[in-house]
Amino acid sequence: MKEKIEIFKGADQQVYITDLTSELKTTYKIESPEAYYLVRQLDEFEGLGEKKVQEFIGIEAQKARLDGDSKQVANRYLQKRFGELPIVIDGVTSIIGIFPDGIIQLEKHRSKGRFVYSREKRPLPDVKGCSFEVDDYKRFQELINLEDKGDFLLLTTCIVSAMGRQAEYPILGVFGAAKSAKSTLCKFVQSLIDPTTTELGSQCSNRDDLAVAVSNVHLLTIDNAASLKPQIQDALCQIATGGTYVKRKLHSDSDTVRVDLLTPVLINGISNPLNQEDLASRAITFELPKVKSPKSKQSLLEEFEDALPSIYAGLLELIRRVYLKLPDIQVDESPIRLVDYYRMGIAISEVFGEDEAFFRIALKRNQRRSLVDQIENSVVASIIKEVFDDEGKELRLTYGEFVRKFELKIQPRQLGEELRRLAPALRIVLKISFEELGHKRNGNLFRLKKVKSKKKK
């Protein structure tokens, strides 16, 4: 029987049943009529009455509820294996299956309880009649403010990674000044990965809000992020790499609520708020320039909607080819972080007709450029660079003393936040370390010190 059905508790504490004999591994809520008929047709219940079937469902559902573990039931993604085909994308009115030998789109009956999906979900693009050519996906680059070929490869790798169930995800950050079309790019990316709602999500103020958001969407979006609290950044890192959120259930002394945290994250804003080193090292970020010849937002959206079916079909074909290549991808040198993303990027490079070196150079350039942009766009970093260019080796001050000495129009607390955000960039780009030394009589003390370069042997 275990080879035919799987009954489990989802992250939302609901119980589900999966038909393991179905090619699409269809999932239903345990209370649905489809769940009853799925169990009823098992050989073990042949000739038995309805009461026996209902008793079995009730007992197994209770076992699943009492089980401490829970599985994420993503709104669009029923496939739980990593690095394998098929990938099954579940929409409102249709299902798309990506199989080793091709891609299919099937209509589905929308009766209550038949499939798991968000009430706000929009239909998937209709790819019937499309040619399924990878070159059709490349049309996407013409509609976004991202001209560099290497950057488009990195963005595509983020999208393809997010379309499957991974062991970890990169944080995708899109930043830029006004009129850089960053929100437009993010909406387009959301339409490809997880068209759950029509708008990008607002900031979550606490871990509870994040846990609720993660349990209802596959792509967590944070729009117009000017700053992120340290505890939110810690939670985002856990969401990208996988973890569990546990909290006492309301109106209960001993019951708990558990939510599995593992989903892609998309952030946009004017400046990069990712100042925690652990989170920043898992991020792929883009600083968009102002659009040279801006189009009206409405006309751009209409152009994208018209091209979406062919772009989406090309993306599906790209995913199919990439997952066929992944088992043969051997990486000799990979970063400590984002190893799966690195392998995915190499596979995409090969499908695009490039080699591993092209992806590796694009990734290193992106990571360094994001740090350089932070230095160039910060008044505080410019002051520090000037001080250390004049043969300075160490600077030890309180935040208040630094503000007064260089006549900054910010509060000492804001200076501390800025230095913590700049710490990775200062260390890597300017070779200057930042260290907080604790509270002293006249304020919070910190030290900036020139890092000695390692001598090459």
C-alpha positions in Angstrom: 0.0 0.0 0.0 2.9 2.4 0.7 3.9 2.1 -2.9 0.5 3.4 -4.0 -0.4 6.2 -1.7 1.3 8.6 0.8 -0.6 10.3 3.6 1.3 13.1 5.3 0.9 16.4 7.3 1.6 19.6 5.4 3.3 22.7 6.8 -0.1 24.2 7.2 -1.0 21.4 9.6 -3.5 20.0 7.1 -3.4 16.3 6.1 -2.9 15.3 2.4 -2.8 12.1 0.4 -0.7 11.7 -2.8 -1.4 9.2 -5.5 2.0 7.6 -6.1 0.7 5.5 -9.0 -0.3 8.7 -11.0 2.2 10.0 -13.5 1.7 13.4 -12.1 1.8 12.4 -8.4 -1.5 14.2 -7.7 -2.1 15.5 -4.2 -5.5 15.9 -2.5 -6.7 17.1 0.9 -7.6 14.0 3.0 -11.2 15.3 3.5 -11.9 15.5 -0.2 -14.1 13.1 -2.2 -11.1 12.4 -4.4 -9.1 11.1 -1.4 -11.9 8.7 -0.6 -12.1 7.3 -4.1 -8.3 7.0 -4.3 -8.3 4.8 -1.2 -11.5 3.0 -2.2 -9.9 1.7 -5.4 -7.0 0.0 -3.6 -6.9 -3.8 -3.8 -6.8 -4.0 0.0 -10.3 -2.5 0.2 -11.9 -4.5 -2.6 -15.3 -5.8 -1.4 -15.2 -3.8 1.8 -17.9 -1.2 2.7 -17.7 2.6 3.0 -17.4 2.4 6.7 -14.1 0.5 6.6 -12.6 3.0 4.1 -13.6 5.9 6.2 -12.2 4.2 9.3 -8.8 3.7 7.5 -8.7 7.3 6.4 -9.5 8.6 9.8 -6.9 6.5 11.5 -4.1 7.3 9.0 -5.0 11.0 9.1 -4.8 11.0 12.9 -1.4 9.3 12.7 -0.2 12.0 10.3 -1.5 14.8 12.6 0.3 13.3 15.6 3.5 12.9 13.6 6.0 15.6 14.6 7.4 16.0 11.1 5.6 17.9 8.3 6.2 18.3 4.6 6.0 21.5 2.6 3.0 21.4 0.2 4.0 24.1 -2.3 1.1 25.7 -4.0 2.4 25.0 -7.5 4.9 22.3 -7.0 3.9 18.7 -6.3 7.3 17.2 -7.1 9.4 16.6 -4.0 12.6 15.0 -5.5 15.7 17.1 -6.1 17.6 17.1 -9.4 15.2 14.7 -11.2 12.5 14.9 -13.8 9.6 15.0 -13.9 8.8 18.4 -12.4 5.1 19.0 -12.1 3.7 22.6 -12.0 0.1 22.8 -10.7 -2.0 25.7 -11.8 -5.6 26.7 -11.4 -6.9 25.2 -14.6 -4.1 23.1 -15.9 -1.0 21.1 -15.0 2.3 21.2 -16.8 4.6 18.2 -16.6 8.3 18.4 -17.6 9.4 14.9 -18.5 12.7 13.6 -19.9 11.2 13.1 -23.4 9.0 16.2 -23.6 6.6 18.6 -22.0 2.8 18.2 -21.7 0.1 20.6 -20.5 -3.1 18.9 -19.3 -6.5 20.4 -18.4 -7.8 19.5 -15.0 -11.2 19.5 -13.3 -11.7 22.3 -10.8 -14.0 20.4 -8.4 -13.5 21.3 -4.8 -10.6 19.6 -3.1 -9.1 18.1 -6.2 -5.9 20.0 -6.2 -4.0 22.1 -3.7 -3.6 25.7 -4.8 -3.9 29.2 -3.5 -7.3 31.0 -3.9 -5.4 33.9 -5.5 -3.5 31.9 -8.0 -3.7 32.9 -11.7 -3.8 30.4 -14.5 -0.5 29.2 -15.9 0.5 30.5 -19.4 -1.1 28.4 -22.1 1.8 26.8 -23.9 -0.2 24.6 -26.2 0.9 25.2 -29.8 4.2 26.8 -28.7 7.4 25.5 -30.3 9.3 24.9 -27.0 12.6 26.4 -28.2 15.1 27.8 -25.8 15.7 30.8 -28.1 12.1 31.8 -27.4 13.0 32.2 -23.7 15.8 34.6 -24.6 13.2 37.1 -25.8 12.7 37.7 -22.1 16.0 39.6 -21.9 14.7 42.1 -24.5 11.9 43.1 -22.1 14.0 43.8 -19.0 16.6 46.3 -18.0 19.4 43.8 -17.9 21.6 44.0 -21.0 24.7 42.1 -19.9 24.8 38.5 -21.1 26.5 37.2 -18.0 23.9 38.9 -15.7 21.1 37.4 -17.7 22.7 33.9 -17.3 22.8 34.5 -13.5 19.2 35.6 -13.4 18.1 32.6 -15.5 19.9 30.3 -13.1 17.9 31.8 -10.2 14.7 31.3 -12.1 15.4 27.7 -13.1 16.6 26.9 -9.5 13.3 28.3 -8.2 11.2 26.2 -10.6 12.2 23.0 -8.9 12.4 21.7 -5.4 15.9 22.3 -4.2 18.0 21.7 -1.1 18.7 25.4 -0.9 17.9 28.6 -2.9 19.9 31.8 -3.7 18.4 35.1 -2.5 17.6 37.1 -5.6 18.0 40.9 -5.1 17.1 43.6 -7.6 18.0 47.2 -6.7 18.3 50.5 -8.4 17.3 54.1 -8.4 13.9 55.3 -9.5 13.0 54.7 -13.2 15.3 51.6 -13.4 12.4 49.3 -14.0 13.3 47.1 -11.0 9.7 46.4 -9.9 8.8 45.6 -13.5 11.6 43.0 -13.7 10.5 41.5 -10.4 6.9 41.2 -11.6 8.0 39.4 -14.7 10.2 37.0 -12.7 7.3 36.3 -10.3 5.0 35.6 -13.3 7.5 32.9 -14.5 8.2 31.4 -11.1 5.1 31.7 -9.0 2.1 33.7 -10.3 0.3 33.5 -7.0 -0.8 37.1 -6.7 -0.9 40.1 -9.0 1.3 42.3 -6.7 4.7 41.9 -5.1 4.6 41.2 -1.4 5.3 43.9 1.2 7.9 43.6 4.0 7.2 41.2 6.8 7.8 42.9 10.2 8.4 39.7 12.2 9.2 36.0 11.9 5.5 35.1 12.4 4.6 37.0 9.2 7.4 35.4 7.3 6.3 31.9 8.4 2.7 32.6 7.3 3.9 34.0 3.9 6.2 31.0 3.3 3.3 28.5 3.9 1.1 30.2 1.3 3.5 30.9 -1.6 6.4 29.3 -3.4 8.3 32.5 -4.1 8.5 34.9 -1.1 8.7 38.5 -2.5 9.6 41.6 -0.4 9.0 44.8 -2.3 10.7 48.2 -1.7 13.0 46.9 1.1 14.8 50.0 2.4 16.2 48.1 5.4 15.8 44.7 7.0 16.1 44.0 10.8 18.9 41.5 11.8 16.3 39.0 13.0 14.5 39.2 9.6 17.7 38.7 7.7 18.5 35.6 9.9 15.0 34.3 9.1 15.5 34.9 5.4 18.8 33.0 5.5 16.9 30.1 7.2 14.1 30.2 4.6 16.7 30.0 1.7 18.6 27.1 3.2 15.8 25.2 5.0 14.7 25.1 8.5 11.6 24.8 10.7 9.6 27.5 12.5 8.0 26.3 15.8 5.6 28.3 17.9 3.1 27.6 20.6 -0.4 27.2 19.2 -2.9 29.9 20.1 -5.2 29.1 23.0 -3.1 26.1 24.0 -0.4 25.4 26.6 1.4 22.4 25.1 0.5 22.2 21.4 2.8 23.7 18.8 2.6 24.9 15.2 5.5 23.9 12.9 6.1 25.4 9.5 8.8 24.1 7.1 10.9 27.0 5.8 12.4 26.4 2.4 11.5 28.6 -0.5 13.1 31.1 -3.0 13.2 34.7 -2.0 13.0 37.8 -4.2 13.8 41.3 -2.8 13.8 44.7 -4.5 14.5 48.2 -3.4 16.6 51.3 -4.1 19.6 50.2 -2.1 20.8 46.8 -1.1 19.7 46.1 2.5 21.5 42.7 2.9 24.2 43.6 5.4 24.4 40.3 7.3 27.4 38.5 5.9 25.8 35.0 6.0 22.8 36.3 4.0 24.8 38.5 1.6 27.0 35.5 0.7 23.9 33.6 -0.5 22.6 36.4 -2.6 22.7 37.1 -6.3 22.1 40.9 -6.7 21.7 43.3 -9.6 22.1 47.1 -9.5 19.9 48.3 -12.4 20.8 51.6 -14.3 18.1 54.1 -15.2 16.3 53.1 -18.4 17.7 55.1 -21.3 14.5 55.0 -23.4 11.7 54.3 -21.0 8.4 52.8 -22.2 5.1 53.3 -20.4 4.6 50.6 -17.8 1.3 49.5 -19.3 2.7 49.0 -22.8 5.6 47.0 -21.3 3.2 44.8 -19.3 1.1 44.2 -22.4 4.2 43.3 -24.5 5.2 40.8 -21.8 1.8 39.3 -21.6 1.7 38.8 -25.3 5.1 37.1 -25.3 4.6 35.2 -22.1 3.4 31.9 -23.6 6.4 31.5 -25.9 8.8 32.7 -23.2 7.4 30.3 -20.7 7.5 27.4 -23.2 11.1 28.2 -23.9 11.8 28.3 -20.2 10.2 24.8 -19.7 12.4 23.4 -22.5 15.4 25.0 -20.9 14.5 23.3 -17.6 14.1 19.9 -19.3 17.5 20.1 -21.0 19.2 21.4 -17.8 17.9 18.6 -15.6 19.0 16.0 -18.1 22.5 17.5 -18.0 22.7 17.9 -14.2 23.7 14.3 -13.3 26.8 14.6 -15.5 27.9 18.0 -14.2 31.1 17.6 -12.2 32.5 20.7 -10.4 36.1 20.8 -9.4 36.1 24.2 -7.9 32.9 25.6 -6.5 32.0 28.2 -3.8 31.4 27.1 -0.2 27.9 28.5 -0.5 25.4 28.0 -3.4 27.0 24.8 -4.7 23.7 23.6 -6.2 23.2 27.0 -7.8 26.7 26.7 -9.2 26.0 23.3 -10.8 22.7 24.6 -12.2 24.5 27.6 -13.7 27.1 25.4 -15.5 24.3 23.3 -17.0 22.4 26.4 -18.2 25.7 27.7 -19.7 26.1 24.6 -21.7 22.5 24.7 -23.0 23.2 28.4 -24.0 26.3 27.3 -25.8 28.8 28.7 -23.3 31.3 26.9 -20.9 31.9 26.7 -17.2 34.4 29.6 -17.3 31.8 32.0 -18.7 29.4 31.3 -15.8 32.2 31.4 -13.2 33.5 34.7 -14.4 30.0 36.2 -14.5 29.3 35.0 -10.9 32.6 36.4 -9.5 32.0 39.7 -11.4 28.5 40.0 -10.0 29.5 39.3 -6.4 32.4 41.8 -6.6 30.3 44.4 -8.5 27.6 44.4 -5.8 30.2 45.1 -3.2 31.8 47.9 -5.2 28.4 49.5 -5.8 27.8 49.5 -2.1 31.2 51.4 -1.6 30.5 53.9 -4.4 27.0 54.7 -3.3 27.8 55.3 0.4 29.0 58.6 1.7 30.4 56.8 4.8 32.4 54.4 2.7 33.8 57.3 0.6 35.0 59.0 3.8 36.6 55.8 5.1 38.3 55.3 1.8 39.7 58.8 1.8 41.0 58.4 5.4 42.8 55.2 4.7 44.1 56.4 1.3 46.0 59.0 3.3 48.2 56.3 4.9 45.7 55.6 7.7 46.1 52.2 9.3 43.5 52.2 12.1 40.6 54.4 13.1 39.1 54.0 16.6 36.1 56.2 17.5 32.6 56.1 18.9 29.8 56.5 16.4 29.0 59.9 17.8 32.6 61.1 17.4 32.7 59.9 13.8 29.5 61.7 13.0 30.8 65.0 14.5 34.3 64.7 13.1 33.1 64.3 9.5 30.0 66.4 9.9 27.5 63.7 8.8 23.8 64.5 8.9 22.8 61.2 10.4 22.4 59.9 13.9 25.1 57.7 15.6 22.7 54.8 15.6 22.2 55.2 11.8 26.0 55.2 11.3 26.2 51.9 13.2 23.6 50.3 10.9 25.5 51.6 7.8 28.8 50.3 8.9 27.4 46.9 9.7 25.8 46.8 6.2 29.1 47.9 4.6 31.3 45.5 6.6 31.6 42.8 3.9 32.3 45.4 1.1 34.9 47.2 3.3 36.7 44.0 4.0 36.7 42.6 0.4 37.0 45.7 -1.7 39.0 48.2 0.5 40.7 45.6 2.7 39.4 47.3 5.9 38.0 45.4 8.8 35.1 46.7 10.9 34.8 45.7 14.6 32.4 46.8 17.3 34.2 47.2 20.7 31.2 47.6 22.9 29.7 50.5 24.9 32.0 53.0 26.5 31.4 56.0 28.7 31.0 58.4 25.8 29.2 56.0 23.4 29.5 52.8 21.4 33.1 52.3 20.2 34.2 50.7 16.9 37.4 50.2 15.1 38.3 50.2 11.4 41.7 48.6 10.6 43.6 48.0 7.4 43.8 44.3 6.7 47.3 43.1 5.7 47.4 41.4 2.3 48.6 37.8 2.3 52.0 37.5 0.7 52.1 35.1 -2.3 54.6 32.4 -1.9 
